[in-house]
Amino acid sequence: MEKSGVVLGGDLNIINADSAVSPTFLAITISNGNQQKELSKRAQGKSVVHIGNSDLKEVVLQLPTLPEQTAIGNFFRTLDDAITLYKRKLDGLKELKNLFLKQLSSLNVAFLFR
């Protein structure tokens, strides 16, 4: 691929979906369920797993209509965004907990030495 600003590694498959396939839905469907299992069966390698373009072409995709694909893709994108938001919130709460525990332990130490 010759495109300015793009560098590709040797282990990359590029999928050009036609207009009847939502890219978001395609990413979701090949990463989950029966299609993901079918891809896993075709993958080769021990520590680094590879799948060739010819193997990708053999995978049978079950695609609903484009409006349904778009709705499903949007649903999972919204879900992913919510999960990311809650993970950030959880990380912040864990940090706050650690700060409180540090303050509490320093209070206990100061109390013991009075």
Phi, psi and omega in degrees: 000124179249098179217131183302131177082004181246127177238130181245141174277172183284346185245060185224131175252130178254126180250120175258105181275145177281179187291350179272002183234127176282125180302321179295315179296319179300314179299318180293315187289327179276353179260358185215163171066209185296323180295320178295321178296319179295319176296319180299322179296327183273345182291147182232147177121160181259285183279327175240121185263135182238151170221131184272162178301322180295325177290322179298322181295336182276347183286129180270121179258136175259110186246124171285184179297159181302317177299322178293319177301315181297317180296317179295315179299317178296320178301310182290328175296316177298318178297315177300318179298318179295318179298316179299316179299314182290328175296317178298317179298316179298316178300318178296319179293323177296319178296317178297318178301314180298320177297316178297318179297321177297315179297318180297317181293325178289328176293318179297318180295316180296322179294321180294330184263012178279000000 
